[in-house]
Amino acid sequence: MFLIGTDIGTSSTKTVITDQNGRIISSDVQRYEVLEPNPSWAEQYPDVWLDAVKHSIRNAMEKGEIVPAKVAAVCISGLYGGSGVPLDKNMEVVRPCIIWMDRRSTEVCNKLNAEIDVSLLFDVTENGVDSYFGYTKILWIKENEPEVWKQTHLFLPPNQYVVYKLTGQIVMDATAAGNLGGLYDMERCAWSEEMSVMLDIPLCKMPQRLLKPYEIAGRLSKTAADELGLIQGIPVCAGCVDCLASTLAAGVNVPGQSVAVLATSLNWGVIHKSKPSKQMYITMPYVTGEKGVRYTYGGMSTAGALTKWFSEQFSPVVWDIGALKQIPFEKLEKAAEQIPPGCEGLLLLPYFMGERCPIWDSAARGTMLGLSLKHSGAHVYRAILESVGYGMRHIIECFENDIGKAQCCKLVGGGSESRLWSQILSDITGKTMERMEKGVEAPYGDAFLAAYSVGICDSFLELEKWGVRGEKISPVKKNNIFYNDYFEIYKHLYYAIKEDMHKLAGLS
């Protein structure tokens, strides 16, 4: 039997098909762009995701020459969808989805901080107030687009919008509900009437059927099955937020383990059971669905998005092949390998879309310090890679003072395919990085959830039998010591120019 795992990411949708032992049979990727109608805004049309899911699954089926009758289950994870997809009473899209990286709700957050009981919000939801959270984006729609608000009957996360289109079932998984912030009671594992009243967001606009990620949401309709090259009636899981699918793919299912997901953004998180004591983190139920087990993480707003931005805007060589722009990351990496640690006095703040943990500042902006005429594009590219290392260390430093130390960190996501970047992260943080083998990403975790949902795997411990392997990369001691001074400058620089950053952000 075969399992299909599909992840709807910020910049692409990827499908993998595995056999029941976790061996990857085939895969396919469909790429797209993020809409940025204004500075620090980010939206996507949900039908772009739907089309990408259909094409990636059909293509993976054809590449693997998979017999449709032998597909046991499908699981779809998705990017953190911010507001979620606004849908009217006929389940038609009202406006594009305001996704996680959008920062337009800053004024909404300022108002909330002044008017509500933030400590009560944190006590119930284990999350704080920031324009990252979906509930603040929903409130922005309510305050700024009254006609859209009036038409909106329901908000659905990206992957569950696709699940609805494939099965006709309206659900929301617990990880997406928790990650929405503001409305989900972590202890009760249910929507909070109290928070609904305090925020003035009617719970009727939220899906009422809350499921664990591996629970069956519905079964493929005949129309959807025909479009995907599958057969009617195949079970489709509720799915989860994509960073959790990536975390699961790395074989993480025990409290105390930490994982970095290096993709469009970077998330560094820990699996644990205790309630976080600080509001600087983001917390949601873990993908295994075990009561009380949480995934708490600190997130950078941009990571892989920075390398993509640089390569598209400043790379000396960009190949056009058909409609796809091919970016020479391998060439950029080889060039960056020749640059010494510290980039000969060059330091970058990676706040190109504001920043989340630990500074939580929507008006923060990217900054480069130390440029001289001796610096090349390779210097700048390496400075970008290093900036993500500094940001990751900043998050880890805060966590270890609150939740505890984790000496080894599993590393997943597309960025982990770069050995140079993995080594830089290890050198800057001082942590051993276990870089998972290629293909061990969110869709692989989805495929395991699909297997678990239909009883092919009866325990999350069976991930070990799927043969997930990693390469351990240890920090080079002299590099780690060298980077300490750069890291102190990194932390100081933001606070030194914060007011000017905000003025520039206001002028834009």
Helices and strands as residue ranges (DSSP letters): E 2-8, E 12-19, E 24-31, E 43-44, H 46-64, G 68-70, E 71-78, E 85-87, E 97-98, H 106-115, H 118-125, H 134-144, H 146-151, E 154-156, H 158-167, E 172-173, H 174-180, E 184-185, E 190-191, H 193-199, G 203-205, E 210-211, E 216-219, H 222-228, E 235-237, H 242-249, E 258-262, E 266-272, E 282-285, E 294-300, H 304-314, E 319-321, E 324-326, H 329-337, E 347-349, E 367-369, H 377-400, E 408-412, G 414-417, H 419-429, E 432-436, H 442-453, G 460-466, E 470-473, H 477-507
